[in-house]
Amino acid sequence: MTKPIKKIVFPVAGLGTRFLPATKAIPKEMLPVLDKPLIQYAVEEALEAGIDQIMLVTGRNKQVMEDHFDHAYELEKILQEKGKAEALEISRSMLLPEGSISYVRQMRPRGLGHAIWCARHFVNGDPFAVSLPDDLIKGKPGTLKQMIEAYNEVGGNFVATMDVAREDTSKYGVITPGARNGNMIEVKGLVEKPHPEDAPSTEAVVGRYILQPEVMDHLAAKEIGAGGEIQLTDAMAKLIGEQPFHALNFEGTRFDCGSKIGWLTANIAMASEDPSLAARLKEAIGQL
């Protein structure tokens, strides 16, 4: 029997330098795609998957994300007085049950692996998911739900993957693939940002993971990897051979919202599917 996945860690302490000056005072995770910030899409995906314990690993100037998942009393009072019931409901739409969301501070930016290690007390010996809000994935069901369904079959560890051009492998963690079963792939190895000529495949890891708690033991060593940072990929690679490890080539469209073009594309894609915006968007683009 596999232990259910009820916990998720969102590493959201990054500086968002590619979006300066917008991210000087606003976290990149609060950048909107249409009318919702990236972090809300990520949390909604987790809730759809049945996850009900949420941890945000934050950094300095990230308090606005805590406010987003809390009451905005002055705003709610004004909306109520003006009789704007729909807007009031939208404002309250991300109020989670009390105690289901918590926060911990990553005091120094030392890499994704270090951010996950900062959540070790929250994990507390349970398997858990990790989601990077920069990676907005549009799909039904959501990617985390797809992964948990696969995890419930075979257990162990999972990463979400997609096929990329070989020249792009240096931007991702890349798996060495083993046996395939539909869109589930056995993981024989993992390497972080390999040169294209050295990449073991073109199956690239994107920002969704299911991990067993033993990964924390490897992260505790704080080994420095690619880019001079503590890499989650390096710790995950040490689980291969010790525990089942699979990749899921998910069904959905991924937008790299950590890049300007990815964020713009996500906005256009979402607006194109909104009946109230699609026609006007097409007309506006045609006038450029």
Backbone hydrogen bonds, N-H to C=O, Kabsch-Sander energy under -0.5 kcal/mol:
donor,donor_aa,acceptor,acceptor_aa,energy
6,K,4,P,-0.9
8,I,53,Q,-2.0
9,V,129,A,-2.2
10,F,55,M,-3.0
12,V,10,F,-0.9
12,V,57,V,-2.5
19,F,16,G,-1.8
20,L,17,T,-1.4
22,A,19,F,-1.3
23,T,19,F,-0.8
24,K,21,P,-1.9
25,A,22,A,-0.6
26,I,22,A,-0.8
30,M,27,P,-2.1
31,L,28,K,-1.7
33,V,36,K,-2.9
34,L,32,P,-0.6
35,D,33,V,-0.6
36,K,33,V,-1.4
38,L,31,L,-1.6
39,I,29,E,-2.6
40,Q,37,P,-0.9
41,Y,37,P,-1.5
42,A,38,L,-2.0
43,V,39,I,-2.3
44,E,40,Q,-2.6
45,E,41,Y,-1.9
46,A,42,A,-1.7
47,L,43,V,-2.5
48,E,44,E,-2.2
49,A,45,E,-1.3
50,G,47,L,-1.6
51,I,46,A,-2.1
52,D,6,K,-1.1
53,Q,6,K,-1.7
54,I,100,S,-2.9
55,M,8,I,-2.1
56,L,102,S,-2.4
57,V,10,F,-2.7
57,V,55,M,-0.6
58,T,56,L,-0.9
58,T,104,V,-2.6
62,K,59,G,-1.0
65,M,62,K,-1.8
66,E,62,K,-0.6
67,D,63,Q,-2.0
68,H,64,V,-1.8
69,F,65,M,-1.1
69,F,66,E,-0.5
70,D,67,D,-1.7
73,Y,71,H,-0.6
76,E,72,A,-3.0
77,K,73,Y,-2.4
78,I,74,E,-2.2
79,L,75,L,-2.6
80,Q,76,E,-2.3
81,E,77,K,-2.4
82,K,78,I,-2.0
83,G,80,Q,-1.1
84,K,79,L,-2.6
85,A,83,G,-1.6
88,L,84,K,-2.1
89,E,85,A,-2.3
90,I,86,E,-2.2
91,S,87,A,-2.4
92,R,88,L,-1.5
93,S,90,I,-1.3
95,L,92,R,-1.7
96,L,69,F,-0.5
96,L,94,M,-0.8
100,S,97,P,-2.1
102,S,54,I,-2.3
104,V,56,L,-2.1
106,Q,58,T,-3.5
106,Q,104,V,-0.5
107,M,105,R,-0.9
110,R,108,R,-1.4
113,G,230,I,-2.0
114,H,230,I,-0.9
115,A,111,G,-1.9
116,I,112,L,-2.2
117,W,113,G,-2.1
118,C,114,H,-1.6
119,A,116,I,-1.6
120,R,117,W,-1.8
123,V,119,A,-2.3
124,N,120,R,-2.5
126,D,123,V,-1.6
128,F,211,L,-2.5
129,A,7,K,-2.6
130,V,209,Y,-2.1
131,S,9,V,-1.9
132,L,207,G,-2.3
135,D,132,L,-1.8
136,L,134,D,-1.2
136,L,255,F,-2.0
137,I,135,D,-0.6
138,K,136,L,-0.5
138,K,253,T,-3.1
139,G,137,I,-0.7
146,Q,142,G,-2.1
147,M,143,T,-2.5
148,I,144,L,-2.6
149,E,145,K,-2.1
150,A,146,Q,-1.7
151,Y,147,M,-2.9
152,N,148,I,-2.4
153,E,149,E,-0.5
153,E,150,A,-1.1
154,V,150,A,-1.6
155,G,151,Y,-3.2
157,N,244,P,-2.4
158,F,210,I,-2.9
159,V,246,H,-1.4
160,A,206,V,-0.5
160,A,208,R,-2.1
161,T,248,L,-2.2
162,M,204,A,-2.0
164,V,202,T,-2.3
168,D,165,A,-2.2
169,T,166,R,-1.6
171,K,168,D,-2.0
172,Y,169,T,-1.6
173,G,205,V,-0.5
174,V,191,V,-3.0
175,I,203,E,-2.1
176,T,189,G,-2.7
178,G,186,E,-2.9
181,N,184,M,-3.1
184,M,181,N,-1.8
185,I,247,A,-3.0
186,E,179,A,-3.1
187,V,245,F,-2.6
188,K,176,T,-3.3
188,K,186,E,-0.6
189,G,176,T,-0.9
191,V,174,V,-2.1
193,K,172,Y,-2.2
193,K,191,V,-0.5
198,D,195,H,-2.1
199,A,195,H,-1.1
199,A,196,P,-0.6
204,A,162,M,-2.9
204,A,202,T,-1.0
205,V,173,G,-3.2
206,V,160,A,-2.4
208,R,206,V,-2.6
209,Y,130,V,-2.2
210,I,158,F,-2.6
211,L,128,F,-3.2
215,V,212,Q,-1.9
216,M,213,P,-2.0
217,D,214,E,-0.9
218,H,214,E,-1.0
219,L,215,V,-2.2
220,A,216,M,-1.9
221,A,218,H,-0.9
222,K,219,L,-1.8
225,G,229,E,-3.7
228,G,225,G,-1.8
229,E,226,A,-1.2
230,I,110,R,-2.9
231,Q,229,E,-0.8
235,A,231,Q,-1.2
236,M,232,L,-2.6
237,A,233,T,-2.3
238,K,234,D,-0.9
238,K,235,A,-0.5
239,L,236,M,-1.7
240,I,236,M,-0.7
240,I,237,A,-0.8
241,G,243,Q,-0.8
242,E,239,L,-1.6
243,Q,239,L,-2.1
246,H,157,N,-2.6
247,A,185,I,-3.1
248,L,159,V,-2.5
249,N,183,N,-2.9
249,N,247,A,-0.5
250,F,161,T,-0.7
250,F,248,L,-1.6
252,G,250,F,-0.6
253,T,138,K,-2.6
254,R,252,G,-0.5
255,F,136,L,-3.0
257,C,134,D,-2.6
257,C,255,F,-1.6
259,S,256,D,-1.6
263,W,259,S,-2.3
264,L,260,K,-2.6
265,T,261,I,-2.4
266,A,262,G,-2.1
267,N,263,W,-2.0
268,I,264,L,-2.2
269,A,265,T,-2.8
270,M,266,A,-2.7
271,A,267,N,-2.4
272,S,268,I,-2.2
273,E,269,A,-0.7
273,E,270,M,-0.8
274,D,271,A,-1.3
277,L,274,D,-2.1
278,A,274,D,-2.9
281,L,277,L,-2.9
282,K,278,A,-2.4
283,E,279,A,-2.1
284,A,280,R,-2.5
285,I,281,L,-2.8
286,G,282,K,-1.9
287,Q,283,E,-0.8
287,Q,284,A,-0.7
288,L,285,I,-1.4
